[in-house]
Amino acid sequence: YELHERFRSGRESIENNERSGRPSTSKTDENINKVREMLANNRKLTIRQTHHYWRRDVGL
């Protein structure tokens, strides 16, 4: 219903409007390379340890 009303009001695209704030994803070439380097230096890291590192130290 809400989408229908938006199109009746003149909207022409189904794409999301840009929003302020941090993007919903932080997948960048730089971050991918950091993860690869991190895992190459310590192959025993768990997913949980990697997650905590990125949340705590990087802020993602």
PDB file of N, H, CA, C and O in Angstrom:
ATOM      1  N   TYR A   1       0.821  -1.202   0.000  1.00  0.00           N
ATOM      2  CA  TYR A   1       0.000   0.000   0.000  1.00  0.00           C
ATOM      3  C   TYR A   1       0.861   1.260   0.000  1.00  0.00           C
ATOM      4  O   TYR A   1       0.596   2.201  -0.748  1.00  0.00           O
ATOM      5  N   GLU A   2       1.898   1.272   0.848  1.00  0.00           N
ATOM      6  H   GLU A   2       2.113   0.507   1.456  1.00  0.00           H
ATOM      7  CA  GLU A   2       2.743   2.467   0.955  1.00  0.00           C
ATOM      8  C   GLU A   2       3.472   2.750  -0.356  1.00  0.00           C
ATOM      9  O   GLU A   2       3.566   3.901  -0.784  1.00  0.00           O
ATOM     10  N   LEU A   3       3.988   1.697  -0.990  1.00  0.00           N
ATOM     11  H   LEU A   3       3.912   0.762  -0.642  1.00  0.00           H
ATOM     12  CA  LEU A   3       4.685   1.877  -2.259  1.00  0.00           C
ATOM     13  C   LEU A   3       3.721   2.394  -3.328  1.00  0.00           C
ATOM     14  O   LEU A   3       4.082   3.259  -4.126  1.00  0.00           O
ATOM     15  N   HIS A   4       2.526   1.878  -3.341  1.00  0.00           N
ATOM     16  H   HIS A   4       2.233   1.175  -2.692  1.00  0.00           H
ATOM     17  CA  HIS A   4       1.499   2.335  -4.282  1.00  0.00           C
ATOM     18  C   HIS A   4       1.261   3.836  -4.124  1.00  0.00           C
ATOM     19  O   HIS A   4       1.169   4.561  -5.114  1.00  0.00           O
ATOM     20  N   GLU A   5       1.164   4.293  -2.895  1.00  0.00           N
ATOM     21  H   GLU A   5       1.239   3.704  -2.090  1.00  0.00           H
ATOM     22  CA  GLU A   5       0.945   5.721  -2.629  1.00  0.00           C
ATOM     23  C   GLU A   5       2.122   6.562  -3.109  1.00  0.00           C
ATOM     24  O   GLU A   5       1.933   7.659  -3.635  1.00  0.00           O
ATOM     25  N   ARG A   6       3.317   6.054  -2.930  1.00  0.00           N
ATOM     26  H   ARG A   6       3.470   5.163  -2.502  1.00  0.00           H
ATOM     27  CA  ARG A   6       4.492   6.807  -3.386  1.00  0.00           C
ATOM     28  C   ARG A   6       4.467   6.996  -4.895  1.00  0.00           C
ATOM     29  O   ARG A   6       4.777   8.082  -5.385  1.00  0.00           O
ATOM     30  N   PHE A   7       4.103   5.956  -5.637  1.00  0.00           N
ATOM     31  H   PHE A   7       3.852   5.074  -5.238  1.00  0.00           H
ATOM     32  CA  PHE A   7       4.038   6.076  -7.088  1.00  0.00           C
ATOM     33  C   PHE A   7       2.899   6.997  -7.518  1.00  0.00           C
ATOM     34  O   PHE A   7       3.035   7.727  -8.500  1.00  0.00           O
ATOM     35  N   ARG A   8       1.813   6.972  -6.818  1.00  0.00           N
ATOM     36  H   ARG A   8       1.702   6.379  -6.020  1.00  0.00           H
ATOM     37  CA  ARG A   8       0.706   7.889  -7.122  1.00  0.00           C
ATOM     38  C   ARG A   8       1.120   9.334  -6.885  1.00  0.00           C
ATOM     39  O   ARG A   8       0.595  10.251  -7.516  1.00  0.00           O
ATOM     40  N   SER A   9       2.072   9.532  -5.963  1.00  0.00           N
ATOM     41  H   SER A   9       2.498   8.787  -5.450  1.00  0.00           H
ATOM     42  CA  SER A   9       2.536  10.882  -5.636  1.00  0.00           C
ATOM     43  C   SER A   9       3.649  11.357  -6.567  1.00  0.00           C
ATOM     44  O   SER A   9       4.152  12.469  -6.405  1.00  0.00           O
ATOM     45  N   GLY A  10       4.040  10.531  -7.539  1.00  0.00           N
ATOM     46  H   GLY A  10       3.632   9.628  -7.670  1.00  0.00           H
ATOM     47  CA  GLY A  10       5.022  10.971  -8.515  1.00  0.00           C
ATOM     48  C   GLY A  10       6.339  10.224  -8.517  1.00  0.00           C
ATOM     49  O   GLY A  10       7.200  10.498  -9.353  1.00  0.00           O
ATOM     50  N   ARG A  11       6.511   9.304  -7.618  1.00  0.00           N
ATOM     51  H   ARG A  11       5.811   9.081  -6.939  1.00  0.00           H
ATOM     52  CA  ARG A  11       7.759   8.535  -7.601  1.00  0.00           C
ATOM     53  C   ARG A  11       7.853   7.716  -8.880  1.00  0.00           C
ATOM     54  O   ARG A  11       6.849   7.191  -9.362  1.00  0.00           O
ATOM     55  N   GLU A  12       9.083   7.605  -9.442  1.00  0.00           N
ATOM     56  H   GLU A  12       9.899   8.031  -9.050  1.00  0.00           H
ATOM     57  CA  GLU A  12       9.250   6.902 -10.705  1.00  0.00           C
ATOM     58  C   GLU A  12      10.175   5.702 -10.616  1.00  0.00           C
ATOM     59  O   GLU A  12      10.316   4.965 -11.592  1.00  0.00           O
ATOM     60  N   SER A  13      10.803   5.488  -9.479  1.00  0.00           N
ATOM     61  H   SER A  13      10.688   6.086  -8.686  1.00  0.00           H
ATOM     62  CA  SER A  13      11.789   4.417  -9.362  1.00  0.00           C
ATOM     63  C   SER A  13      11.496   3.548  -8.144  1.00  0.00           C
ATOM     64  O   SER A  13      10.971   4.020  -7.136  1.00  0.00           O
ATOM     65  N   ILE A  14      11.847   2.262  -8.260  1.00  0.00           N
ATOM     66  H   ILE A  14      12.274   1.878  -9.079  1.00  0.00           H
ATOM     67  CA  ILE A  14      11.696   1.375  -7.107  1.00  0.00           C
ATOM     68  C   ILE A  14      12.974   1.317  -6.273  1.00  0.00           C
ATOM     69  O   ILE A  14      13.004   0.676  -5.222  1.00  0.00           O
ATOM     70  N   GLU A  15      14.029   1.987  -6.742  1.00  0.00           N
ATOM     71  H   GLU A  15      14.004   2.507  -7.596  1.00  0.00           H
ATOM     72  CA  GLU A  15      15.293   2.021  -6.003  1.00  0.00           C
ATOM     73  C   GLU A  15      15.114   2.778  -4.697  1.00  0.00           C
ATOM     74  O   GLU A  15      14.293   3.690  -4.600  1.00  0.00           O
ATOM     75  N   ASN A  16      15.900   2.386  -3.685  1.00  0.00           N
ATOM     76  H   ASN A  16      16.567   1.645  -3.763  1.00  0.00           H
ATOM     77  CA  ASN A  16      15.865   3.088  -2.404  1.00  0.00           C
ATOM     78  C   ASN A  16      16.478   4.470  -2.537  1.00  0.00           C
ATOM     79  O   ASN A  16      17.415   4.667  -3.311  1.00  0.00           O
ATOM     80  N   ASN A  17      15.960   5.412  -1.795  1.00  0.00           N
ATOM     81  H   ASN A  17      15.200   5.252  -1.166  1.00  0.00           H
ATOM     82  CA  ASN A  17      16.555   6.741  -1.745  1.00  0.00           C
ATOM     83  C   ASN A  17      17.841   6.680  -0.934  1.00  0.00           C
ATOM     84  O   ASN A  17      17.976   5.843  -0.042  1.00  0.00           O
ATOM     85  N   GLU A  18      18.790   7.568  -1.241  1.00  0.00           N
ATOM     86  H   GLU A  18      18.680   8.248  -1.966  1.00  0.00           H
ATOM     87  CA  GLU A  18      20.013   7.625  -0.451  1.00  0.00           C
ATOM     88  C   GLU A  18      19.689   8.081   0.957  1.00  0.00           C
ATOM     89  O   GLU A  18      18.788   8.891   1.176  1.00  0.00           O
ATOM     90  N   ARG A  19      20.440   7.545   1.906  1.00  0.00           N
ATOM     91  H   ARG A  19      21.171   6.887   1.727  1.00  0.00           H
ATOM     92  CA  ARG A  19      20.222   7.883   3.305  1.00  0.00           C
ATOM     93  C   ARG A  19      21.522   8.368   3.906  1.00  0.00           C
ATOM     94  O   ARG A  19      22.608   8.023   3.438  1.00  0.00           O
ATOM     95  N   SER A  20      21.401   9.169   4.945  1.00  0.00           N
ATOM     96  H   SER A  20      20.520   9.449   5.325  1.00  0.00           H
ATOM     97  CA  SER A  20      22.606   9.628   5.627  1.00  0.00           C
ATOM     98  C   SER A  20      23.073   8.543   6.587  1.00  0.00           C
ATOM     99  O   SER A  20      22.324   7.623   6.915  1.00  0.00           O
ATOM    100  N   GLY A  21      24.306   8.661   7.029  1.00  0.00           N
ATOM    101  H   GLY A  21      24.914   9.409   6.763  1.00  0.00           H
ATOM    102  CA  GLY A  21      24.832   7.694   7.988  1.00  0.00           C
ATOM    103  C   GLY A  21      25.728   6.670   7.333  1.00  0.00           C
ATOM    104  O   GLY A  21      26.051   6.756   6.148  1.00  0.00           O
ATOM    105  N   ARG A  22      26.116   5.708   8.126  1.00  0.00           N
ATOM    106  H   ARG A  22      25.854   5.638   9.089  1.00  0.00           H
ATOM    107  CA  ARG A  22      27.027   4.672   7.672  1.00  0.00           C
ATOM    108  C   ARG A  22      26.321   3.757   6.673  1.00  0.00           C
ATOM    109  O   ARG A  22      25.142   3.448   6.847  1.00  0.00           O
ATOM    110  N   PRO A  23      27.030   3.322   5.629  1.00  0.00           N
ATOM    111  CA  PRO A  23      26.413   2.414   4.666  1.00  0.00           C
ATOM    112  C   PRO A  23      26.058   1.077   5.325  1.00  0.00           C
ATOM    113  O   PRO A  23      26.651   0.700   6.336  1.00  0.00           O
ATOM    114  N   SER A  24      25.099   0.375   4.751  1.00  0.00           N
ATOM    115  H   SER A  24      24.618   0.682   3.930  1.00  0.00           H
ATOM    116  CA  SER A  24      24.655  -0.887   5.333  1.00  0.00           C
ATOM    117  C   SER A  24      25.700  -1.982   5.203  1.00  0.00           C
ATOM    118  O   SER A  24      25.609  -3.003   5.885  1.00  0.00           O
ATOM    119  N   THR A  25      26.677  -1.792   4.353  1.00  0.00           N
ATOM    120  H   THR A  25      26.751  -0.963   3.799  1.00  0.00           H
ATOM    121  CA  THR A  25      27.742  -2.769   4.208  1.00  0.00           C
ATOM    122  C   THR A  25      29.085  -2.067   4.256  1.00  0.00           C
ATOM    123  O   THR A  25      29.209  -0.903   3.876  1.00  0.00           O
ATOM    124  N   SER A  26      30.063  -2.773   4.715  1.00  0.00           N
ATOM    125  H   SER A  26      29.963  -3.719   5.023  1.00  0.00           H
ATOM    126  CA  SER A  26      31.409  -2.215   4.788  1.00  0.00           C
ATOM    127  C   SER A  26      32.361  -3.037   3.938  1.00  0.00           C
ATOM    128  O   SER A  26      33.562  -3.081   4.202  1.00  0.00           O
ATOM    129  N   LYS A  27      31.827  -3.679   2.929  1.00  0.00           N
ATOM    130  H   LYS A  27      30.851  -3.643   2.713  1.00  0.00           H
ATOM    131  CA  LYS A  27      32.627  -4.530   2.059  1.00  0.00           C
ATOM    132  C   LYS A  27      33.361  -3.655   1.053  1.00  0.00           C
ATOM    133  O   LYS A  27      32.781  -3.180   0.077  1.00  0.00           O
ATOM    134  N   THR A  28      34.637  -3.456   1.310  1.00  0.00           N
ATOM    135  H   THR A  28      35.108  -3.842   2.103  1.00  0.00           H
ATOM    136  CA  THR A  28      35.480  -2.692   0.402  1.00  0.00           C
ATOM    137  C   THR A  28      36.715  -3.521   0.105  1.00  0.00           C
ATOM    138  O   THR A  28      37.037  -4.450   0.847  1.00  0.00           O
ATOM    139  N   ASP A  29      37.403  -3.193  -0.965  1.00  0.00           N
ATOM    140  H   ASP A  29      37.142  -2.438  -1.567  1.00  0.00           H
ATOM    141  CA  ASP A  29      38.639  -3.907  -1.289  1.00  0.00           C
ATOM    142  C   ASP A  29      39.640  -3.796  -0.148  1.00  0.00           C
ATOM    143  O   ASP A  29      40.347  -4.754   0.165  1.00  0.00           O
ATOM    144  N   GLU A  30      39.694  -2.623   0.467  1.00  0.00           N
ATOM    145  H   GLU A  30      39.120  -1.845   0.212  1.00  0.00           H
ATOM    146  CA  GLU A  30      40.622  -2.416   1.582  1.00  0.00           C
ATOM    147  C   GLU A  30      40.292  -3.354   2.748  1.00  0.00           C
ATOM    148  O   GLU A  30      41.191  -3.985   3.304  1.00  0.00           O
ATOM    149  N   ASN A  31      39.022  -3.449   3.119  1.00  0.00           N
ATOM    150  H   ASN A  31      38.292  -2.937   2.667  1.00  0.00           H
ATOM    151  CA  ASN A  31      38.633  -4.326   4.226  1.00  0.00           C
ATOM    152  C   ASN A  31      38.848  -5.795   3.892  1.00  0.00           C
ATOM    153  O   ASN A  31      39.269  -6.571   4.749  1.00  0.00           O
ATOM    154  N   ILE A  32      38.565  -6.176   2.670  1.00  0.00           N
ATOM    155  H   ILE A  32      38.223  -5.545   1.973  1.00  0.00           H
ATOM    156  CA  ILE A  32      38.777  -7.562   2.247  1.00  0.00           C
ATOM    157  C   ILE A  32      40.252  -7.914   2.360  1.00  0.00           C
ATOM    158  O   ILE A  32      40.600  -8.991   2.843  1.00  0.00           O
ATOM    159  N   ASN A  33      41.119  -7.013   1.918  1.00  0.00           N
ATOM    160  H   ASN A  33      40.837  -6.137   1.526  1.00  0.00           H
ATOM    161  CA  ASN A  33      42.560  -7.262   2.010  1.00  0.00           C
ATOM    162  C   ASN A  33      43.028  -7.333   3.452  1.00  0.00           C
ATOM    163  O   ASN A  33      43.911  -8.128   3.773  1.00  0.00           O
ATOM    164  N   LYS A  34      42.453  -6.516   4.329  1.00  0.00           N
ATOM    165  H   LYS A  34      41.735  -5.870   4.069  1.00  0.00           H
ATOM    166  CA  LYS A  34      42.813  -6.565   5.749  1.00  0.00           C
ATOM    167  C   LYS A  34      42.438  -7.906   6.365  1.00  0.00           C
ATOM    168  O   LYS A  34      43.202  -8.472   7.147  1.00  0.00           O
ATOM    169  N   VAL A  35      41.264  -8.410   6.013  1.00  0.00           N
ATOM    170  H   VAL A  35      40.643  -7.950   5.379  1.00  0.00           H
ATOM    171  CA  VAL A  35      40.834  -9.713   6.536  1.00  0.00           C
ATOM    172  C   VAL A  35      41.744 -10.813   6.013  1.00  0.00           C
ATOM    173  O   VAL A  35      42.147 -11.696   6.769  1.00  0.00           O
ATOM    174  N   ARG A  36      42.068 -10.769   4.747  1.00  0.00           N
ATOM    175  H   ARG A  36      41.742 -10.051   4.132  1.00  0.00           H
ATOM    176  CA  ARG A  36      42.968 -11.782   4.173  1.00  0.00           C
ATOM    177  C   ARG A  36      44.323 -11.768   4.866  1.00  0.00           C
ATOM    178  O   ARG A  36      44.875 -12.820   5.186  1.00  0.00           O
ATOM    179  N   GLU A  37      44.856 -10.568   5.097  1.00  0.00           N
ATOM    180  H   GLU A  37      44.407  -9.713   4.837  1.00  0.00           H
ATOM    181  CA  GLU A  37      46.147 -10.447   5.779  1.00  0.00           C
ATOM    182  C   GLU A  37      46.054 -10.968   7.208  1.00  0.00           C
ATOM    183  O   GLU A  37      46.947 -11.667   7.687  1.00  0.00           O
ATOM    184  N   MET A  38      44.968 -10.621   7.879  1.00  0.00           N
ATOM    185  H   MET A  38      44.242 -10.053   7.490  1.00  0.00           H
ATOM    186  CA  MET A  38      44.755 -11.064   9.252  1.00  0.00           C
ATOM    187  C   MET A  38      44.721 -12.591   9.325  1.00  0.00           C
ATOM    188  O   MET A  38      45.332 -13.183  10.215  1.00  0.00           O
ATOM    189  N   LEU A  39      44.017 -13.222   8.403  1.00  0.00           N
ATOM    190  H   LEU A  39      43.521 -12.741   7.680  1.00  0.00           H
ATOM    191  CA  LEU A  39      43.921 -14.678   8.394  1.00  0.00           C
ATOM    192  C   LEU A  39      45.226 -15.334   7.957  1.00  0.00           C
ATOM    193  O   LEU A  39      45.551 -16.427   8.420  1.00  0.00           O
ATOM    194  N   ALA A  40      45.966 -14.692   7.086  1.00  0.00           N
ATOM    195  H   ALA A  40      45.701 -13.804   6.710  1.00  0.00           H
ATOM    196  CA  ALA A  40      47.255 -15.237   6.662  1.00  0.00           C
ATOM    197  C   ALA A  40      48.247 -15.234   7.819  1.00  0.00           C
ATOM    198  O   ALA A  40      49.089 -16.126   7.923  1.00  0.00           O
ATOM    199  N   ASN A  41      48.145 -14.227   8.689  1.00  0.00           N
ATOM    200  H   ASN A  41      47.461 -13.503   8.605  1.00  0.00           H
ATOM    201  CA  ASN A  41      49.048 -14.134   9.835  1.00  0.00           C
ATOM    202  C   ASN A  41      48.665 -15.078  10.964  1.00  0.00           C
ATOM    203  O   ASN A  41      49.518 -15.459  11.766  1.00  0.00           O
ATOM    204  N   ASN A  42      47.393 -15.459  11.039  1.00  0.00           N
ATOM    205  H   ASN A  42      46.701 -15.149  10.388  1.00  0.00           H
ATOM    206  CA  ASN A  42      46.935 -16.353  12.104  1.00  0.00           C
ATOM    207  C   ASN A  42      45.793 -17.206  11.572  1.00  0.00           C
ATOM    208  O   ASN A  42      44.630 -16.809  11.637  1.00  0.00           O
ATOM    209  N   ARG A  43      46.128 -18.380  11.047  1.00  0.00           N
ATOM    210  H   ARG A  43      47.073 -18.703  10.994  1.00  0.00           H
ATOM    211  CA  ARG A  43      45.140 -19.262  10.422  1.00  0.00           C
ATOM    212  C   ARG A  43      44.188 -19.892  11.434  1.00  0.00           C
ATOM    213  O   ARG A  43      43.195 -20.505  11.043  1.00  0.00           O
ATOM    214  N   LYS A  44      44.476 -19.749  12.731  1.00  0.00           N
ATOM    215  H   LYS A  44      45.282 -19.251  13.048  1.00  0.00           H
ATOM    216  CA  LYS A  44      43.636 -20.373  13.757  1.00  0.00           C
ATOM    217  C   LYS A  44      42.531 -19.453  14.267  1.00  0.00           C
ATOM    218  O   LYS A  44      41.780 -19.834  15.165  1.00  0.00           O
ATOM    219  N   LEU A  45      42.422 -18.258  13.714  1.00  0.00           N
ATOM    220  H   LEU A  45      43.033 -17.948  12.985  1.00  0.00           H
ATOM    221  CA  LEU A  45      41.369 -17.337  14.145  1.00  0.00           C
ATOM    222  C   LEU A  45      39.995 -17.925  13.847  1.00  0.00           C
ATOM    223  O   LEU A  45      39.767 -18.504  12.785  1.00  0.00           O
ATOM    224  N   THR A  46      39.098 -17.766  14.790  1.00  0.00           N
ATOM    225  H   THR A  46      39.282 -17.296  15.653  1.00  0.00           H
ATOM    226  CA  THR A  46      37.723 -18.212  14.570  1.00  0.00           C
ATOM    227  C   THR A  46      36.914 -17.066  13.971  1.00  0.00           C
ATOM    228  O   THR A  46      37.349 -15.915  13.975  1.00  0.00           O
ATOM    229  N   ILE A  47      35.754 -17.391  13.466  1.00  0.00           N
ATOM    230  H   ILE A  47      35.401 -18.327  13.462  1.00  0.00           H
ATOM    231  CA  ILE A  47      34.858 -16.357  12.943  1.00  0.00           C
ATOM    232  C   ILE A  47      34.499 -15.386  14.060  1.00  0.00           C
ATOM    233  O   ILE A  47      34.458 -14.175  13.841  1.00  0.00           O
ATOM    234  N   ARG A  48      34.242 -15.905  15.245  1.00  0.00           N
ATOM    235  H   ARG A  48      34.276 -16.889  15.422  1.00  0.00           H
ATOM    236  CA  ARG A  48      33.879 -15.056  16.385  1.00  0.00           C
ATOM    237  C   ARG A  48      35.014 -14.082  16.724  1.00  0.00           C
ATOM    238  O   ARG A  48      34.761 -12.900  16.957  1.00  0.00           O
ATOM    239  N   GLN A  49      36.258 -14.566  16.753  1.00  0.00           N
ATOM    240  H   GLN A  49      36.464 -15.526  16.563  1.00  0.00           H
ATOM    241  CA  GLN A  49      37.392 -13.684  17.051  1.00  0.00           C
ATOM    242  C   GLN A  49      37.531 -12.602  15.985  1.00  0.00           C
ATOM    243  O   GLN A  49      37.778 -11.438  16.300  1.00  0.00           O
ATOM    244  N   THR A  50      37.373 -12.987  14.743  1.00  0.00           N
ATOM    245  H   THR A  50      37.172 -13.933  14.487  1.00  0.00           H
ATOM    246  CA  THR A  50      37.467 -12.026  13.651  1.00  0.00           C
ATOM    247  C   THR A  50      36.359 -10.985  13.771  1.00  0.00           C
ATOM    248  O   THR A  50      36.606  -9.793  13.587  1.00  0.00           O
ATOM    249  N   HIS A  51      35.153 -11.421  14.075  1.00  0.00           N
ATOM    250  H   HIS A  51      34.953 -12.390  14.225  1.00  0.00           H
ATOM    251  CA  HIS A  51      34.012 -10.519  14.251  1.00  0.00           C
ATOM    252  C   HIS A  51      34.278  -9.519  15.376  1.00  0.00           C
ATOM    253  O   HIS A  51      34.056  -8.319  15.215  1.00  0.00           O
ATOM    254  N   HIS A  52      34.752 -10.022  16.513  1.00  0.00           N
ATOM    255  H   HIS A  52      34.932 -10.997  16.644  1.00  0.00           H
ATOM    256  CA  HIS A  52      35.008  -9.139  17.653  1.00  0.00           C
ATOM    257  C   HIS A  52      36.101  -8.117  17.334  1.00  0.00           C
ATOM    258  O   HIS A  52      36.014  -6.958  17.740  1.00  0.00           O
ATOM    259  N   TYR A  53      37.125  -8.554  16.606  1.00  0.00           N
ATOM    260  H   TYR A  53      37.195  -9.495  16.275  1.00  0.00           H
ATOM    261  CA  TYR A  53      38.185  -7.619  16.213  1.00  0.00           C
ATOM    262  C   TYR A  53      37.599  -6.478  15.383  1.00  0.00           C
ATOM    263  O   TYR A  53      37.874  -5.310  15.657  1.00  0.00           O
ATOM    264  N   TRP A  54      36.800  -6.805  14.376  1.00  0.00           N
ATOM    265  H   TRP A  54      36.577  -7.754  14.153  1.00  0.00           H
ATOM    266  CA  TRP A  54      36.258  -5.772  13.496  1.00  0.00           C
ATOM    267  C   TRP A  54      35.289  -4.866  14.224  1.00  0.00           C
ATOM    268  O   TRP A  54      35.249  -3.667  13.947  1.00  0.00           O
ATOM    269  N   ARG A  55      34.513  -5.397  15.137  1.00  0.00           N
ATOM    270  H   ARG A  55      34.545  -6.371  15.362  1.00  0.00           H
ATOM    271  CA  ARG A  55      33.581  -4.568  15.921  1.00  0.00           C
ATOM    272  C   ARG A  55      34.332  -3.661  16.888  1.00  0.00           C
ATOM    273  O   ARG A  55      34.035  -2.470  16.982  1.00  0.00           O
ATOM    274  N   ARG A  56      35.297  -4.216  17.601  1.00  0.00           N
ATOM    275  H   ARG A  56      35.539  -5.183  17.525  1.00  0.00           H
ATOM    276  CA  ARG A  56      35.991  -3.489  18.662  1.00  0.00           C
ATOM    277  C   ARG A  56      37.052  -2.528  18.108  1.00  0.00           C
ATOM    278  O   ARG A  56      37.062  -1.344  18.446  1.00  0.00           O
ATOM    279  N   ASP A  57      37.935  -3.042  17.263  1.00  0.00           N
ATOM    280  H   ASP A  57      37.927  -4.004  16.988  1.00  0.00           H
ATOM    281  CA  ASP A  57      39.098  -2.260  16.842  1.00  0.00           C
ATOM    282  C   ASP A  57      38.868  -1.419  15.594  1.00  0.00           C
ATOM    283  O   ASP A  57      39.499  -0.375  15.428  1.00  0.00           O
ATOM    284  N   VAL A  58      37.997  -1.848  14.737  1.00  0.00           N
ATOM    285  H   VAL A  58      37.484  -2.696  14.872  1.00  0.00           H
ATOM    286  CA  VAL A  58      37.789  -1.141  13.478  1.00  0.00           C
ATOM    287  C   VAL A  58      36.489  -0.349  13.497  1.00  0.00           C
ATOM    288  O   VAL A  58      36.367   0.668  12.815  1.00  0.00           O
ATOM    289  N   GLY A  59      35.529  -0.808  14.268  1.00  0.00           N
ATOM    290  H   GLY A  59      35.628  -1.634  14.823  1.00  0.00           H
ATOM    291  CA  GLY A  59      34.270  -0.087  14.379  1.00  0.00           C
ATOM    292  C   GLY A  59      33.277  -0.383  13.280  1.00  0.00           C
ATOM    293  O   GLY A  59      32.415   0.443  12.981  1.00  0.00           O
ATOM    294  N   LEU A  60      33.387  -1.545  12.679  1.00  0.00           N
ATOM    295  H   LEU A  60      34.088  -2.215  12.922  1.00  0.00           H
ATOM    296  CA  LEU A  60      32.431  -1.920  11.624  1.00  0.00           C
ATOM    297  C   LEU A  60      31.327  -2.762  12.185  1.00  0.00           C
ATOM    298  O   LEU A  60      30.429  -3.173  11.449  1.00  0.00           O
TER     299      LEU A  60
END
